Amino acid sequence: MLVVGSVNVDLVVAAPRLPVPGQTVTGGDVGRYPGGKGGNQATAAARLGAAVAFVGAVGADDMGSQARSALAAEGIDLTGLVETVRPTGVALIVVDPRGENLIVVAPGANGEVRARHVTAALRRLAPGPRDVVLVCREIPPDGVRAALQMGRHAGATTILNPAPADDLDAETLALADILTPNETELAILVGGGPGGDGPDPAARHLLADRAVAARAPAVVVTLGAAGALIVEARGAAVAVPAPSVDPVDATGAGDTFNGALAAGLAAKLDLLAAVRQAVAAASLSTTRPGARGGMPTRAELARFTGGPDGPGADAPGRGRARGNRPVGMT
């Protein structure tokens, strides 16, 4: 499978509460972790046993070296990772005791992942009909579109994680076989505005149905503590609940979901089984700090779910919950 997207270094501070505008909150020592949606998603998939190639960009700086080394340590093919004159992307993250977070990103080198680079990289990597191409939006729009176009042309399954969801054109959306928005992104995709805390449960089905009809063959909506909702162009909506865990840090849970979903599809799971795997992996990821710190290996996920050692573990409802607090992914 191939992942096209961003790679950052995350600077994380744990604080007693998240600040509101104009407020200063004193937290703990800063932690430095590898991150970026694309790099995170590639890592999540690789840890679950998928053969992953990554397409993106870093700067010629120490953070770029750290980001490259972290991906290489996961066994990810870095043929498509280039070095640019712009600095490596950085995310500034504040995390509260409940595991909720605030994030601001300085894209840096991710802004150089343009159509020309993506096209050249995917020509070398040569995806085929048995591949999955997962694309995130923390890169320029022409790079996103080029990745999806080449994946579609090759007959691969194309997944678009529309985060952020604003300014997505219909042509780009039409190139995705599967969209993976959270509730707020779903509302934006169907013209409902930013969505606040997200639509209510009844509205989720309606919005997802509208998104499927107008945008993609399938939409998988991440619902936070409720897990995920699958809506396909044919068939009824299916809810996949999240197992209960004691959360430490929800940073990267959505990326874990997307990487695990793509890994499941690359392993030839059907969509429901792949989403069950993704929900379980994302929930488990919140039990350790850092965007990648809690991303499970195949063996860890199997132990958590009580399933076999490999992609396609049993549904999370049969998993071994840690504690009794439900946490999902957004």
Secondary structure, 3 states (H helix, E strand, C coil): CEEECCCEEEEEEECCCCCCCCCCCCCCCCEEEEECHHHHHHHHHHHCCCCCEEEEEEECCHHHHHHHHHHHHCCCEEEEEEEECCCCEEEEEEECCCCCEEEEEECHHHHHCCHHHHHHHHHHHCCCCCCEEEEECCCCHHHHHHHHHHHHHHCCEEEEECCCCCCCCHHHHCCCCEECCEHHHHHHHCCCCCCCCCCCHHHHHHHHHHHHHHCCCEEEEECECCCEEEEECCCCCEEECCCECCCCCCCCHHHHHHHHHHHHHHCCCCHHHHHHHHHHHHHHHCCCCCCCCCCCCHHHHHHHHCCCCCCCCCCHHHCCCCCCCECCEC
